[in-house]
């Protein structure tokens, strides 16, 4: 119950921090870092409770608010390549031949 309430409260709180981060001035980096750290913590809790849909949403938030641009680019490339590999594996997966 606590995890469910935490997820539903943290999601709007992190999304509310996104439009005001540009107005934070000198603290913009710290605000983005805090949102990224909270999202990473929620990913850990979501995976532990086997709620992968929530985990995927919080991973997206962590990537968007992550402080390193190069990390974002490499992570997005890695996710795209992993998705393409999974699709290729599913398309070319050999099917068992039935014995006659």
N, C-alpha and C positions, 0 to 999 in steps of 0.2 A: 504494500500500500504506500509506504514511504517513497519507494522508487518511482511509482506511478505519479505521485504528486510532484516529486522533484522534476521529473521529465516535463510535465505539463507546465510547470512554473518556469523552468530554466529556458525552455524554447522561446517563449515570448520575450523573456528578459534579454536573451542574447540577440534576438532579432530587433529588439528596441534599441540596443546599443549600436547597431549597424549604421543607421542614418546619422546619429550624432557623433560618430567617431571622427568625422572630418572637422567638426567644430571643436574638438578637444584641444586643438593647438599642439602644444609641446607634449601633451599626454596621449596623443593619438596612438603611438606605438605601444604604450603600456595598456591602453584600452583594448586594442586588437589582440595583444598578447594574452590578456586576461580572458577574453572571449574564447580564444583558441584553446587555452588551458582548460577552461570549463567544458568546452565541447569534447576535448580529449578525455577528460574524466567521465563524462556522460557516455562516451563510446565504451569505455571500460565497463561501466555498470550495465549498459545495455547488452553487451556481449555476454557478460557473466549471467544475466538473466535470460539469455537466448532470445532476445528481441532484436533481430538483425535489421529490421526495417528502420527502427529508431537509430540503431548504430550507424546505418548508412547515411541517414539525415545529419547526424552529428559529425560524421566524417566530412561531409560536404561543408558544414559550417567551419570546421577546423581548417580545411583547405582554404576557404574564402578569407578567413580572418588570420591566417598564418602570416607571420612577419617576414618570411623569406620568399621573394618572388621566384627564385630559381627552384626552391623546393616545391612550390605550387605547380610550376611547369613540369618538373620531373614526375611528380605524383600523378598529374593528369595524364601524362604520356604513359606511365606505368599502368594506370587503371584502364586506359584505352587498349593497350596491348594485351593485358590480361583478359579483357572482354573479348577481343578478337580471337585470342587463343582458345578461350572456352567455346566460342561459337564454332570455330574450326574443328575442335575436338568432337563436339556434338554432331556436326555435319558428317564427319568422316569416320565416326565410330563404327567399327565392324560389328555386324549383327551375327549372332550365332546361327550356324546352318543346322537345320533340323535333319536328323538321321532318318533315312528312308528305309 
